[in-house]
Amino acid sequence: MATAPPPHQPTLLTNTTSLLQTFTDFLTVAIHTILYSRTLYPPSAFISTRKYNFPVRQNRHPVVCAWINNAVSSVSTLLTKGSVRAIAVVVFNKDLEVMERYMFDMSKFPVVDPKEGLTDFEARRDREGQELPVGVSTVDIEEQLRATIRRLAYGAEKLGPLPEGCTYSLAVELRDEVDPPIGHPQPWVPSEPSLQTGEKTSERIGADLGGIKSTPLRLVEAGEFILEMWIEEGRAKLHDNGE
């Protein structure tokens, strides 16, 4: 009699490096989703593919894909150092006024020394005191990320229209105790004063942070993987739409 195969064991993410890799993969998918849902490029510029067992759109222009991959790689470098509090995909009108911000709150992600990125997490216990397996199930994370992409696409498509000529950027908000990234070549430049955090030396500093209308998307909680997402709509956009 043939022996039945052992039950499938889900892959576990057991260290910070694997969590961050999972997040940066998700961030890449999310950026493509935003560009498609907000029609920042024509729909014909996208192909249909799948991620997390869910249909998603991906821009097929090599220059756009290279920009996204390079931007996410630069974010990954800061994430590895534990420097990032939040990430934002920012949409501007042709006058560089903030229309929308798509926020990824990273403040609850584990922060470890980069040399310890491959060190396994400590064991956790459930409410009954039973020791849990070290790590986070990829099945659990991907199920929640699939729901997040779905909510992101739906929420973005339901927003009011953007004016013609909009552009976008990827921005990071650093943790309070972190110095700004300095190096050569330098992929990062200071953001517009209206999007800068810290001490307010003029009325423009931080004026667009938080927007004037916010739409929550989802809180992802899977062990050490904790991510919150929401959409902010800026004053300039709501003013243009007569709201």
Phi, psi and omega in degrees: 000133180290142178276131180295144179294150178296152179298146181294132178258122182296145176293139179248136172269115192251359182212171183295323180301316180291326176295316181292325176297319177297319180293315183294327173299316179296318180300320178300313179298319182296319180297313177301320180297317179296314181300322179286313185294329181263008177053042175286342168227157179300146178305331180292346180278002184242150172248158178267131177217190182226144174211139184058033181058041183215139180290130178226167179251143179227129176295137185257001179284127185298327180290319178295314180299319179295320179297314180299313182297320179292320180295316180294324177297320178294322176296318182301322179299317179289324178297319180299328179277354181073026187271343195262130173265320181205155177237143181224132165267116187251130177253128180245153169276182185293343176267010180063031171269144184287121176267308184214152171228130178255111193260137175237104183276115182254010189295338182260005175291147179296140177246119180227162173300135180308330179291342182257013184300332181261005177283133182296147174296158174286153180295144177246163178235149178278186184293337179271001179088004179281137181289133180264156176300144179289128178112176182241133181292130176295330178298316180296312181297312184293328175297318179287324178291325175300315179295326180292316177298321178298315180294321179298311180299315181295313182296320180292321181291337181274353180288160175297158185294152175266150175290164178291153175083017180288151174231183185208164175210169175247125184235155175235144170253123184275154173296153188303323187272005187260138175281149177301146180293131180229134179177181177216127356291154186253108181283346185250143173231154179301142179285172176302147180308325183292346181247011181269140175267175178104196184295133181274110177261353174207167182290346179276338182297119177072013185295333182260001179291132179088342182062189174242001174212130185233139179237111178291144178251296182192149170252119178263123178229108178219091183060235180282350180272102181232119184219133176241139181231145173203169178244135174246136174251132186277164181300319183296322180293312182294329177292318179297326181273003177077022180264000000 
